[in-house]
Amino acid sequence: MNKILIDLDAVDLASLEIGGIDMQDYPDFCDAYFSKGNRLDGTPLDDEELIALTEDFPLTLHEMTLNTIY
């Protein structure tokens, strides 16, 4: 399987939704993941791209998770 590369600059960060937030896992939220999102041109990210985004940008995910709950 080939590694999918995601250009974070091409992703509409405001469109990203996060799933798997478990308050029992505070402050790590290691089960959180990007569940939905779009590129800047409006096309949706597919499941493989969302997985790659979750794996490649864990600090972005963690920061957005904290912003979601606070």
mmCIF file of the N, C-alpha and C atoms, coordinates in Angstrom:
data_MODEL
# 
_entry.id   MODEL 
# 
loop_
_atom_site.group_PDB 
_atom_site.id 
_atom_site.type_symbol 
_atom_site.label_atom_id 
_atom_site.label_alt_id 
_atom_site.label_comp_id 
_atom_site.label_asym_id 
_atom_site.label_entity_id 
_atom_site.label_seq_id 
_atom_site.pdbx_PDB_ins_code 
_atom_site.Cartn_x 
_atom_site.Cartn_y 
_atom_site.Cartn_z 
_atom_site.occupancy 
_atom_site.B_iso_or_equiv 
_atom_site.pdbx_formal_charge 
_atom_site.auth_seq_id 
_atom_site.auth_comp_id 
_atom_site.auth_asym_id 
_atom_site.auth_atom_id 
_atom_site.pdbx_PDB_model_num 
ATOM 1   N N  . MET A 1 1  ? 0.844   -1.178 0.000  1.00 0.00 ? 1  MET A N  1 
ATOM 2   C CA . MET A 1 1  ? 0.000   0.000  0.000  1.00 0.00 ? 1  MET A CA 1 
ATOM 3   C C  . MET A 1 1  ? 0.889   1.240  0.000  1.00 0.00 ? 1  MET A C  1 
ATOM 4   N N  . ASN A 1 2  ? 0.580   2.181  -0.867 1.00 0.00 ? 2  ASN A N  1 
ATOM 5   C CA . ASN A 1 2  ? 1.347   3.417  -0.968 1.00 0.00 ? 2  ASN A CA 1 
ATOM 6   C C  . ASN A 1 2  ? 0.909   4.408  0.084  1.00 0.00 ? 2  ASN A C  1 
ATOM 7   N N  . LYS A 1 3  ? 1.870   5.149  0.593  1.00 0.00 ? 3  LYS A N  1 
ATOM 8   C CA . LYS A 1 3  ? 1.611   6.187  1.582  1.00 0.00 ? 3  LYS A CA 1 
ATOM 9   C C  . LYS A 1 3  ? 0.967   7.385  0.888  1.00 0.00 ? 3  LYS A C  1 
ATOM 10  N N  . ILE A 1 4  ? -0.137  7.846  1.425  1.00 0.00 ? 4  ILE A N  1 
ATOM 11  C CA . ILE A 1 4  ? -0.816  9.022  0.896  1.00 0.00 ? 4  ILE A CA 1 
ATOM 12  C C  . ILE A 1 4  ? -0.224  10.248 1.574  1.00 0.00 ? 4  ILE A C  1 
ATOM 13  N N  . LEU A 1 5  ? 0.154   11.227 0.769  1.00 0.00 ? 5  LEU A N  1 
ATOM 14  C CA . LEU A 1 5  ? 0.685   12.475 1.302  1.00 0.00 ? 5  LEU A CA 1 
ATOM 15  C C  . LEU A 1 5  ? -0.402  13.545 1.241  1.00 0.00 ? 5  LEU A C  1 
ATOM 16  N N  . ILE A 1 6  ? -0.593  14.211 2.349  1.00 0.00 ? 6  ILE A N  1 
ATOM 17  C CA . ILE A 1 6  ? -1.602  15.262 2.440  1.00 0.00 ? 6  ILE A CA 1 
ATOM 18  C C  . ILE A 1 6  ? -0.915  16.607 2.604  1.00 0.00 ? 6  ILE A C  1 
ATOM 19  N N  . ASP A 1 7  ? -1.315  17.558 1.776  1.00 0.00 ? 7  ASP A N  1 
ATOM 20  C CA . ASP A 1 7  ? -0.827  18.933 1.899  1.00 0.00 ? 7  ASP A CA 1 
ATOM 21  C C  . ASP A 1 7  ? -1.801  19.680 2.792  1.00 0.00 ? 7  ASP A C  1 
ATOM 22  N N  . LEU A 1 8  ? -1.383  19.951 4.011  1.00 0.00 ? 8  LEU A N  1 
ATOM 23  C CA . LEU A 1 8  ? -2.260  20.612 4.976  1.00 0.00 ? 8  LEU A CA 1 
ATOM 24  C C  . LEU A 1 8  ? -2.716  21.976 4.478  1.00 0.00 ? 8  LEU A C  1 
ATOM 25  N N  . ASP A 1 9  ? -1.923  22.633 3.641  1.00 0.00 ? 9  ASP A N  1 
ATOM 26  C CA . ASP A 1 9  ? -2.300  23.937 3.093  1.00 0.00 ? 9  ASP A CA 1 
ATOM 27  C C  . ASP A 1 9  ? -3.467  23.846 2.122  1.00 0.00 ? 9  ASP A C  1 
ATOM 28  N N  . ALA A 1 10 ? -3.759  22.640 1.614  1.00 0.00 ? 10 ALA A N  1 
ATOM 29  C CA . ALA A 1 10 ? -4.854  22.454 0.674  1.00 0.00 ? 10 ALA A CA 1 
ATOM 30  C C  . ALA A 1 10 ? -6.141  22.007 1.367  1.00 0.00 ? 10 ALA A C  1 
ATOM 31  N N  . VAL A 1 11 ? -6.089  21.844 2.696  1.00 0.00 ? 11 VAL A N  1 
ATOM 32  C CA . VAL A 1 11 ? -7.237  21.367 3.461  1.00 0.00 ? 11 VAL A CA 1 
ATOM 33  C C  . VAL A 1 11 ? -7.942  22.555 4.111  1.00 0.00 ? 11 VAL A C  1 
ATOM 34  N N  . ASP A 1 12 ? -9.268  22.559 4.021  1.00 0.00 ? 12 ASP A N  1 
ATOM 35  C CA . ASP A 1 12 ? -10.082 23.574 4.702  1.00 0.00 ? 12 ASP A CA 1 
ATOM 36  C C  . ASP A 1 12 ? -10.172 23.162 6.167  1.00 0.00 ? 12 ASP A C  1 
ATOM 37  N N  . LEU A 1 13 ? -9.309  23.722 7.004  1.00 0.00 ? 13 LEU A N  1 
ATOM 38  C CA . LEU A 1 13 ? -9.236  23.323 8.406  1.00 0.00 ? 13 LEU A CA 1 
ATOM 39  C C  . LEU A 1 13 ? -10.566 23.540 9.133  1.00 0.00 ? 13 LEU A C  1 
ATOM 40  N N  . ALA A 1 14 ? -11.316 24.549 8.739  1.00 0.00 ? 14 ALA A N  1 
ATOM 41  C CA . ALA A 1 14 ? -12.605 24.829 9.381  1.00 0.00 ? 14 ALA A CA 1 
ATOM 42  C C  . ALA A 1 14 ? -13.627 23.728 9.097  1.00 0.00 ? 14 ALA A C  1 
ATOM 43  N N  . SER A 1 15 ? -13.419 22.949 8.047  1.00 0.00 ? 15 SER A N  1 
ATOM 44  C CA . SER A 1 15 ? -14.369 21.892 7.694  1.00 0.00 ? 15 SER A CA 1 
ATOM 45  C C  . SER A 1 15 ? -14.077 20.575 8.406  1.00 0.00 ? 15 SER A C  1 
ATOM 46  N N  . LEU A 1 16 ? -12.925 20.477 9.059  1.00 0.00 ? 16 LEU A N  1 
ATOM 47  C CA . LEU A 1 16 ? -12.546 19.219 9.692  1.00 0.00 ? 16 LEU A CA 1 
ATOM 48  C C  . LEU A 1 16 ? -13.416 18.929 10.909 1.00 0.00 ? 16 LEU A C  1 
ATOM 49  N N  . GLU A 1 17 ? -13.885 17.693 10.972 1.00 0.00 ? 17 GLU A N  1 
ATOM 50  C CA . GLU A 1 17 ? -14.635 17.219 12.124 1.00 0.00 ? 17 GLU A CA 1 
ATOM 51  C C  . GLU A 1 17 ? -13.820 16.131 12.801 1.00 0.00 ? 17 GLU A C  1 
ATOM 52  N N  . ILE A 1 18 ? -13.959 16.033 14.116 1.00 0.00 ? 18 ILE A N  1 
ATOM 53  C CA . ILE A 1 18 ? -13.173 15.087 14.893 1.00 0.00 ? 18 ILE A CA 1 
ATOM 54  C C  . ILE A 1 18 ? -14.110 14.082 15.546 1.00 0.00 ? 18 ILE A C  1 
ATOM 55  N N  . GLY A 1 19 ? -13.751 12.816 15.428 1.00 0.00 ? 19 GLY A N  1 
ATOM 56  C CA . GLY A 1 19 ? -14.492 11.749 16.087 1.00 0.00 ? 19 GLY A CA 1 
ATOM 57  C C  . GLY A 1 19 ? -13.609 11.087 17.126 1.00 0.00 ? 19 GLY A C  1 
ATOM 58  N N  . GLY A 1 20 ? -14.216 10.241 17.933 1.00 0.00 ? 20 GLY A N  1 
ATOM 59  C CA . GLY A 1 20 ? -13.456 9.463  18.896 1.00 0.00 ? 20 GLY A CA 1 
ATOM 60  C C  . GLY A 1 20 ? -12.975 10.219 20.118 1.00 0.00 ? 20 GLY A C  1 
ATOM 61  N N  . ILE A 1 21 ? -13.579 11.361 20.414 1.00 0.00 ? 21 ILE A N  1 
ATOM 62  C CA . ILE A 1 21 ? -13.170 12.118 21.604 1.00 0.00 ? 21 ILE A CA 1 
ATOM 63  C C  . ILE A 1 21 ? -13.753 11.425 22.838 1.00 0.00 ? 21 ILE A C  1 
ATOM 64  N N  . ASP A 1 22 ? -12.875 10.992 23.716 1.00 0.00 ? 22 ASP A N  1 
ATOM 65  C CA . ASP A 1 22 ? -13.266 10.313 24.948 1.00 0.00 ? 22 ASP A CA 1 
ATOM 66  C C  . ASP A 1 22 ? -12.688 11.091 26.122 1.00 0.00 ? 22 ASP A C  1 
ATOM 67  N N  . MET A 1 23 ? -13.547 11.699 26.906 1.00 0.00 ? 23 MET A N  1 
ATOM 68  C CA . MET A 1 23 ? -13.077 12.518 28.022 1.00 0.00 ? 23 MET A CA 1 
ATOM 69  C C  . MET A 1 23 ? -12.326 11.704 29.068 1.00 0.00 ? 23 MET A C  1 
ATOM 70  N N  . GLN A 1 24 ? -12.526 10.393 29.089 1.00 0.00 ? 24 GLN A N  1 
ATOM 71  C CA . GLN A 1 24 ? -11.765 9.537  29.999 1.00 0.00 ? 24 GLN A CA 1 
ATOM 72  C C  . GLN A 1 24 ? -10.294 9.484  29.597 1.00 0.00 ? 24 GLN A C  1 
ATOM 73  N N  . ASP A 1 25 ? -10.000 9.890  28.375 1.00 0.00 ? 25 ASP A N  1 
ATOM 74  C CA . ASP A 1 25 ? -8.642  9.847  27.839 1.00 0.00 ? 25 ASP A CA 1 
ATOM 75  C C  . ASP A 1 25 ? -7.937  11.205 27.928 1.00 0.00 ? 25 ASP A C  1 
ATOM 76  N N  . TYR A 1 26 ? -8.543  12.155 28.656 1.00 0.00 ? 26 TYR A N  1 
ATOM 77  C CA . TYR A 1 26 ? -7.945  13.481 28.814 1.00 0.00 ? 26 TYR A CA 1 
ATOM 78  C C  . TYR A 1 26 ? -6.600  13.341 29.521 1.00 0.00 ? 26 TYR A C  1 
ATOM 79  N N  . PRO A 1 27 ? -5.565  14.026 29.159 1.00 0.00 ? 27 PRO A N  1 
ATOM 80  C CA . PRO A 1 27 ? -5.429  15.064 28.132 1.00 0.00 ? 27 PRO A CA 1 
ATOM 81  C C  . PRO A 1 27 ? -4.866  14.535 26.818 1.00 0.00 ? 27 PRO A C  1 
ATOM 82  N N  . ASP A 1 28 ? -4.690  13.215 26.698 1.00 0.00 ? 28 ASP A N  1 
ATOM 83  C CA . ASP A 1 28 ? -4.047  12.656 25.497 1.00 0.00 ? 28 ASP A CA 1 
ATOM 84  C C  . ASP A 1 28 ? -4.970  12.578 24.285 1.00 0.00 ? 28 ASP A C  1 
ATOM 85  N N  . PHE A 1 29 ? -6.192  12.154 24.500 1.00 0.00 ? 29 PHE A N  1 
ATOM 86  C CA . PHE A 1 29 ? -7.164  11.971 23.418 1.00 0.00 ? 29 PHE A CA 1 
ATOM 87  C C  . PHE A 1 29 ? -6.577  11.139 22.278 1.00 0.00 ? 29 PHE A C  1 
ATOM 88  N N  . CYS A 1 30 ? -5.929  10.021 22.635 1.00 0.00 ? 30 CYS A N  1 
ATOM 89  C CA . CYS A 1 30 ? -5.239  9.210  21.628 1.00 0.00 ? 30 CYS A CA 1 
ATOM 90  C C  . CYS A 1 30 ? -6.197  8.477  20.691 1.00 0.00 ? 30 CYS A C  1 
ATOM 91  N N  . ASP A 1 31 ? -7.484  8.416  21.029 1.00 0.00 ? 31 ASP A N  1 
ATOM 92  C CA . ASP A 1 31 ? -8.451  7.766  20.149 1.00 0.00 ? 31 ASP A CA 1 
ATOM 93  C C  . ASP A 1 31 ? -9.126  8.739  19.186 1.00 0.00 ? 31 ASP A C  1 
ATOM 94  N N  . ALA A 1 32 ? -8.824  10.020 19.303 1.00 0.00 ? 32 ALA A N  1 
ATOM 95  C CA . ALA A 1 32 ? -9.432  11.018 18.421 1.00 0.00 ? 32 ALA A CA 1 
ATOM 96  C C  . ALA A 1 32 ? -8.887  10.873 16.999 1.00 0.00 ? 32 ALA A C  1 
ATOM 97  N N  . TYR A 1 33 ? -9.716  11.198 16.032 1.00 0.00 ? 33 TYR A N  1 
ATOM 98  C CA . TYR A 1 33 ? -9.336  11.101 14.621 1.00 0.00 ? 33 TYR A CA 1 
ATOM 99  C C  . TYR A 1 33 ? -10.155 12.104 13.808 1.00 0.00 ? 33 TYR A C  1 
ATOM 100 N N  . PHE A 1 34 ? -9.636  12.456 12.637 1.00 0.00 ? 34 PHE A N  1 
ATOM 101 C CA . PHE A 1 34 ? -10.391 13.310 11.723 1.00 0.00 ? 34 PHE A CA 1 
ATOM 102 C C  . PHE A 1 34 ? -11.438 12.435 11.038 1.00 0.00 ? 34 PHE A C  1 
ATOM 103 N N  . SER A 1 35 ? -12.711 12.791 11.191 1.00 0.00 ? 35 SER A N  1 
ATOM 104 C CA . SER A 1 35 ? -13.788 11.969 10.652 1.00 0.00 ? 35 SER A CA 1 
ATOM 105 C C  . SER A 1 35 ? -14.393 12.531 9.370  1.00 0.00 ? 35 SER A C  1 
ATOM 106 N N  . LYS A 1 36 ? -14.258 13.827 9.140  1.00 0.00 ? 36 LYS A N  1 
ATOM 107 C CA . LYS A 1 36 ? -14.793 14.480 7.937  1.00 0.00 ? 36 LYS A CA 1 
ATOM 108 C C  . LYS A 1 36 ? -13.967 15.710 7.649  1.00 0.00 ? 36 LYS A C  1 
ATOM 109 N N  . GLY A 1 37 ? -13.952 16.096 6.390  1.00 0.00 ? 37 GLY A N  1 
ATOM 110 C CA . GLY A 1 37 ? -13.271 17.324 6.022  1.00 0.00 ? 37 GLY A CA 1 
ATOM 111 C C  . GLY A 1 37 ? -13.278 17.520 4.523  1.00 0.00 ? 37 GLY A C  1 
ATOM 112 N N  . ASN A 1 38 ? -12.933 18.731 4.116  1.00 0.00 ? 38 ASN A N  1 
ATOM 113 C CA . ASN A 1 38 ? -12.906 19.091 2.696  1.00 0.00 ? 38 ASN A CA 1 
ATOM 114 C C  . ASN A 1 38 ? -11.585 19.750 2.346  1.00 0.00 ? 38 ASN A C  1 
ATOM 115 N N  . ARG A 1 39 ? -11.284 19.706 1.057  1.00 0.00 ? 39 ARG A N  1 
ATOM 116 C CA . ARG A 1 39 ? -10.176 20.503 0.545  1.00 0.00 ? 39 ARG A CA 1 
ATOM 117 C C  . ARG A 1 39 ? -10.681 21.934 0.380  1.00 0.00 ? 39 ARG A C  1 
ATOM 118 N N  . LEU A 1 40 ? -9.768  22.858 0.130  1.00 0.00 ? 40 LEU A N  1 
ATOM 119 C CA . LEU A 1 40 ? -10.163 24.257 -0.066 1.00 0.00 ? 40 LEU A CA 1 
ATOM 120 C C  . LEU A 1 40 ? -11.100 24.434 -1.249 1.00 0.00 ? 40 LEU A C  1 
ATOM 121 N N  . ASP A 1 41 ? -11.014 23.530 -2.241 1.00 0.00 ? 41 ASP A N  1 
ATOM 122 C CA . ASP A 1 41 ? -11.903 23.634 -3.406 1.00 0.00 ? 41 ASP A CA 1 
ATOM 123 C C  . ASP A 1 41 ? -13.285 23.040 -3.140 1.00 0.00 ? 41 ASP A C  1 
ATOM 124 N N  . GLY A 1 42 ? -13.502 22.529 -1.926 1.00 0.00 ? 42 GLY A N  1 
ATOM 125 C CA . GLY A 1 42 ? -14.813 22.018 -1.540 1.00 0.00 ? 42 GLY A CA 1 
ATOM 126 C C  . GLY A 1 42 ? -14.993 20.524 -1.706 1.00 0.00 ? 42 GLY A C  1 
ATOM 127 N N  . THR A 1 43 ? -14.056 19.846 -2.348 1.00 0.00 ? 43 THR A N  1 
ATOM 128 C CA . THR A 1 43 ? -14.205 18.403 -2.505 1.00 0.00 ? 43 THR A CA 1 
ATOM 129 C C  . THR A 1 43 ? -13.893 17.704 -1.183 1.00 0.00 ? 43 THR A C  1 
ATOM 130 N N  . PRO A 1 44 ? -14.697 16.693 -0.856 1.00 0.00 ? 44 PRO A N  1 
ATOM 131 C CA . PRO A 1 44 ? -14.493 16.016 0.421  1.00 0.00 ? 44 PRO A CA 1 
ATOM 132 C C  . PRO A 1 44 ? -13.237 15.143 0.414  1.00 0.00 ? 44 PRO A C  1 
ATOM 133 N N  . LEU A 1 45 ? -12.627 15.045 1.588  1.00 0.00 ? 45 LEU A N  1 
ATOM 134 C CA . LEU A 1 45 ? -11.509 14.125 1.769  1.00 0.00 ? 45 LEU A CA 1 
ATOM 135 C C  . LEU A 1 45 ? -12.076 12.718 1.901  1.00 0.00 ? 45 LEU A C  1 
ATOM 136 N N  . ASP A 1 46 ? -11.416 11.739 1.265  1.00 0.00 ? 46 ASP A N  1 
ATOM 137 C CA . ASP A 1 46 ? -11.891 10.368 1.402  1.00 0.00 ? 46 ASP A CA 1 
ATOM 138 C C  . ASP A 1 46 ? -11.309 9.737  2.672  1.00 0.00 ? 46 ASP A C  1 
ATOM 139 N N  . ASP A 1 47 ? -11.744 8.529  2.979  1.00 0.00 ? 47 ASP A N  1 
ATOM 140 C CA . ASP A 1 47 ? -11.335 7.870  4.221  1.00 0.00 ? 47 ASP A CA 1 
ATOM 141 C C  . ASP A 1 47 ? -9.822  7.706  4.322  1.00 0.00 ? 47 ASP A C  1 
ATOM 142 N N  . GLU A 1 48 ? -9.182  7.332  3.230  1.00 0.00 ? 48 GLU A N  1 
ATOM 143 C CA . GLU A 1 48 ? -7.728  7.159  3.246  1.00 0.00 ? 48 GLU A CA 1 
ATOM 144 C C  . GLU A 1 48 ? -7.010  8.478  3.528  1.00 0.00 ? 48 GLU A C  1 
ATOM 145 N N  . GLU A 1 49 ? -7.511  9.559  2.963  1.00 0.00 ? 49 GLU A N  1 
ATOM 146 C CA . GLU A 1 49 ? -6.911  10.875 3.212  1.00 0.00 ? 49 GLU A CA 1 
ATOM 147 C C  . GLU A 1 49 ? -7.118  11.316 4.652  1.00 0.00 ? 49 GLU A C  1 
ATOM 148 N N  . LEU A 1 50 ? -8.282  11.020 5.214  1.00 0.00 ? 50 LEU A N  1 
ATOM 149 C CA . LEU A 1 50 ? -8.539  11.370 6.613  1.00 0.00 ? 50 LEU A CA 1 
ATOM 150 C C  . LEU A 1 50 ? -7.633  10.575 7.555  1.00 0.00 ? 50 LEU A C  1 
ATOM 151 N N  . ILE A 1 51 ? -7.406  9.308  7.238  1.00 0.00 ? 51 ILE A N  1 
ATOM 152 C CA . ILE A 1 51 ? -6.490  8.492  8.031  1.00 0.00 ? 51 ILE A CA 1 
ATOM 153 C C  . ILE A 1 51 ? -5.081  9.060  7.950  1.00 0.00 ? 51 ILE A C  1 
ATOM 154 N N  . ALA A 1 52 ? -4.642  9.398  6.742  1.00 0.00 ? 52 ALA A N  1 
ATOM 155 C CA . ALA A 1 52 ? -3.302  9.963  6.556  1.00 0.00 ? 52 ALA A CA 1 
ATOM 156 C C  . ALA A 1 52 ? -3.181  11.291 7.300  1.00 0.00 ? 52 ALA A C  1 
ATOM 157 N N  . LEU A 1 53 ? -4.213  12.103 7.249  1.00 0.00 ? 53 LEU A N  1 
ATOM 158 C CA . LEU A 1 53 ? -4.206  13.388 7.948  1.00 0.00 ? 53 LEU A CA 1 
ATOM 159 C C  . LEU A 1 53 ? -4.089  13.173 9.460  1.00 0.00 ? 53 LEU A C  1 
ATOM 160 N N  . THR A 1 54 ? -4.812  12.205 9.977  1.00 0.00 ? 54 THR A N  1 
ATOM 161 C CA . THR A 1 54 ? -4.759  11.879 11.401 1.00 0.00 ? 54 THR A CA 1 
ATOM 162 C C  . THR A 1 54 ? -3.360  11.412 11.794 1.00 0.00 ? 54 THR A C  1 
ATOM 163 N N  . GLU A 1 55 ? -2.757  10.560 10.963 1.00 0.00 ? 55 GLU A N  1 
ATOM 164 C CA . GLU A 1 55 ? -1.440  10.010 11.271 1.00 0.00 ? 55 GLU A CA 1 
ATOM 165 C C  . GLU A 1 55 ? -0.319  11.026 11.077 1.00 0.00 ? 55 GLU A C  1 
ATOM 166 N N  . ASP A 1 56 ? -0.434  11.878 10.065 1.00 0.00 ? 56 ASP A N  1 
ATOM 167 C CA . ASP A 1 56 ? 0.651   12.795 9.713  1.00 0.00 ? 56 ASP A CA 1 
ATOM 168 C C  . ASP A 1 56 ? 0.658   14.095 10.510 1.00 0.00 ? 56 ASP A C  1 
ATOM 169 N N  . PHE A 1 57 ? -0.478  14.452 11.088 1.00 0.00 ? 57 PHE A N  1 
ATOM 170 C CA . PHE A 1 57 ? -0.580  15.731 11.796 1.00 0.00 ? 57 PHE A CA 1 
ATOM 171 C C  . PHE A 1 57 ? -1.194  15.543 13.191 1.00 0.00 ? 57 PHE A C  1 
ATOM 172 N N  . PRO A 1 58 ? -0.537  14.756 14.042 1.00 0.00 ? 58 PRO A N  1 
ATOM 173 C CA . PRO A 1 58 ? -1.114  14.505 15.370 1.00 0.00 ? 58 PRO A CA 1 
ATOM 174 C C  . PRO A 1 58 ? -1.206  15.757 16.243 1.00 0.00 ? 58 PRO A C  1 
ATOM 175 N N  . LEU A 1 59 ? -0.274  16.677 16.100 1.00 0.00 ? 59 LEU A N  1 
ATOM 176 C CA . LEU A 1 59 ? -0.343  17.896 16.910 1.00 0.00 ? 59 LEU A CA 1 
ATOM 177 C C  . LEU A 1 59 ? -1.506  18.780 16.483 1.00 0.00 ? 59 LEU A C  1 
ATOM 178 N N  . THR A 1 60 ? -1.773  18.847 15.184 1.00 0.00 ? 60 THR A N  1 
ATOM 179 C CA . THR A 1 60 ? -2.927  19.595 14.680 1.00 0.00 ? 60 THR A CA 1 
ATOM 180 C C  . THR A 1 60 ? -4.205  18.958 15.208 1.00 0.00 ? 60 THR A C  1 
ATOM 181 N N  . LEU A 1 61 ? -4.275  17.630 15.164 1.00 0.00 ? 61 LEU A N  1 
ATOM 182 C CA . LEU A 1 61 ? -5.442  16.912 15.672 1.00 0.00 ? 61 LEU A CA 1 
ATOM 183 C C  . LEU A 1 61 ? -5.632  17.188 17.160 1.00 0.00 ? 61 LEU A C  1 
ATOM 184 N N  . HIS A 1 62 ? -4.567  17.113 17.934 1.00 0.00 ? 62 HIS A N  1 
ATOM 185 C CA . HIS A 1 62 ? -4.677  17.324 19.372 1.00 0.00 ? 62 HIS A CA 1 
ATOM 186 C C  . HIS A 1 62 ? -5.124  18.749 19.692 1.00 0.00 ? 62 HIS A C  1 
ATOM 187 N N  . GLU A 1 63 ? -4.538  19.707 19.010 1.00 0.00 ? 63 GLU A N  1 
ATOM 188 C CA . GLU A 1 63 ? -4.917  21.117 19.227 1.00 0.00 ? 63 GLU A CA 1 
ATOM 189 C C  . GLU A 1 63 ? -6.387  21.337 18.863 1.00 0.00 ? 63 GLU A C  1 
ATOM 190 N N  . MET A 1 64 ? -6.822  20.778 17.738 1.00 0.00 ? 64 MET A N  1 
ATOM 191 C CA . MET A 1 64 ? -8.205  20.956 17.329 1.00 0.00 ? 64 MET A CA 1 
ATOM 192 C C  . MET A 1 64 ? -9.165  20.223 18.281 1.00 0.00 ? 64 MET A C  1 
ATOM 193 N N  . THR A 1 65 ? -8.733  19.082 18.816 1.00 0.00 ? 65 THR A N  1 
ATOM 194 C CA . THR A 1 65 ? -9.544  18.367 19.792 1.00 0.00 ? 65 THR A CA 1 
ATOM 195 C C  . THR A 1 65 ? -9.744  19.221 21.031 1.00 0.00 ? 65 THR A C  1 
ATOM 196 N N  . LEU A 1 66 ? -8.664  19.800 21.527 1.00 0.00 ? 66 LEU A N  1 
ATOM 197 C CA . LEU A 1 66 ? -8.779  20.676 22.706 1.00 0.00 ? 66 LEU A CA 1 
ATOM 198 C C  . LEU A 1 66 ? -9.678  21.874 22.418 1.00 0.00 ? 66 LEU A C  1 
ATOM 199 N N  . ASN A 1 67 ? -9.549  22.459 21.223 1.00 0.00 ? 67 ASN A N  1 
ATOM 200 C CA . ASN A 1 67 ? -10.403 23.604 20.857 1.00 0.00 ? 67 ASN A CA 1 
ATOM 201 C C  . ASN A 1 67 ? -11.880 23.190 20.755 1.00 0.00 ? 67 ASN A C  1 
ATOM 202 N N  . THR A 1 68 ? -12.120 21.942 20.386 1.00 0.00 ? 68 THR A N  1 
ATOM 203 C CA . THR A 1 68 ? -13.492 21.460 20.248 1.00 0.00 ? 68 THR A CA 1 
ATOM 204 C C  . THR A 1 68 ? -14.174 21.336 21.603 1.00 0.00 ? 68 THR A C  1 
ATOM 205 N N  . ILE A 1 69 ? -13.418 20.874 22.612 1.00 0.00 ? 69 ILE A N  1 
ATOM 206 C CA . ILE A 1 69 ? -14.052 20.645 23.906 1.00 0.00 ? 69 ILE A CA 1 
ATOM 207 C C  . ILE A 1 69 ? -14.039 21.867 24.805 1.00 0.00 ? 69 ILE A C  1 
ATOM 208 N N  . TYR A 1 70 ? -13.208 22.859 24.495 1.00 0.00 ? 70 TYR A N  1 
ATOM 209 C CA . TYR A 1 70 ? -13.141 24.052 25.349 1.00 0.00 ? 70 TYR A CA 1 
ATOM 210 C C  . TYR A 1 70 ? -13.686 25.263 24.652 1.00 0.00 ? 70 TYR A C  1 
# 
